[in-house]
Amino acid sequence: MKDERRQGVEQRGPENLFSEADVMKAFGLTKEALSKLRREEGLPFVKFSSRCRAYFWSDIINWGKLNRTVITPLKTPTKEEASEKRGLN
């Protein structure tokens, strides 16, 4: 088990459990940021004890898909559209 942990996140299958340290490392999160995602944003986790939590990789990916933000570029109105909006036509 210790050797598997040392191999890192990329070596594990999608249904394996990941420690908080693994998730923080994979996403560049602090412990406080990960805690906030659990408490306030609903990130799923498995609670073994008050100090031991783990995460299914598939849960993290699915949660991310449901909570992603897609920014679409703003469309600049043409001169005609701007004139119509102002009531100049």
SESE-18297 format. One line per 8 residues: number of its first residue (from 1); their letters; for each residue x, y, z of C-alpha. Coordinates in steps of 0.2 Angstrom, whole numbers, plus 5000, padded with zeros to 4 digits. Each point is the difference from the previous one (the first is absolute). Layout:
<sites>
NUM> a> X:Y:Z  ...
</sites>
This chain:
<sites>
1> mkderrqg> 5000:5000:5000  5014:5012:5004  5008:4998:4983  4983:5003:4991  4999:5017:5010  5017:5005:4994  4995:4997:4982  4989:5015:5000
9> veqrgpen> 4982:5004:4993  5004:4995:4982  5003:4982:5004  4983:4996:5008  4984:4994:4992  4984:5010:5000  4992:4991:5015  5014:5000:5012
17> lfseadvm> 5000:5011:5016  5011:5016:5001  5006:5008:5015  4998:5018:5004  5018:5003:4996  4998:4991:4983  4986:5012:4996  5008:5015:5006
25> kafgltke> 5016:4996:4990  4990:4996:4984  4991:5016:5000  5012:5012:5009  4988:5003:5014  5003:5004:5018  4992:4990:5014  4989:5015:5004
33> alsklrre> 4994:5001:4981  4996:4981:5000  4991:5002:5016  4989:5014:4993  4996:4990:4984  4994:4986:5011  4990:5011:5012  4993:5014:4989
41> eglpfvkf> 5001:4993:4982  4995:4982:5003  5015:4991:4995  4997:4981:5004  5011:4991:5012  5002:4984:5011  5001:5004:5018  5010:4986:5010
49> ssrcrayf> 5002:5011:5015  5000:5018:5005  5018:5002:4993  5000:4987:4986  4991:5003:4984  5002:4993:4983  4993:5004:4982  4995:4989:4986
57> wsdiinwg> 5008:5007:4984  4984:4997:4990  4991:5010:5013  5012:5015:4998  4998:4999:4981  4981:4999:5001  4999:5014:5012  5012:5011:4990
65> klnrtvit> 4989:4997:4984  4984:5005:5010  5009:5016:5007  5010:5006:4986  4999:5018:4994  5001:5003:4981  5003:5018:4995  4994:5005:4983
73> plktptke> 5007:5015:4991  4990:5015:5000  4993:5005:4982  5004:5017:4995  4984:5008:4992  5002:5006:4982  4996:5018:4997  4983:4996:4994
81> easekrgl> 4996:4990:5015  5006:5014:5012  4990:5013:4990  4984:4989:5002  5003:4997:5018  5001:5019:5003  4985:5003:4989  5009:5010:4986
89> n> 4992:4990:4986
</sites>
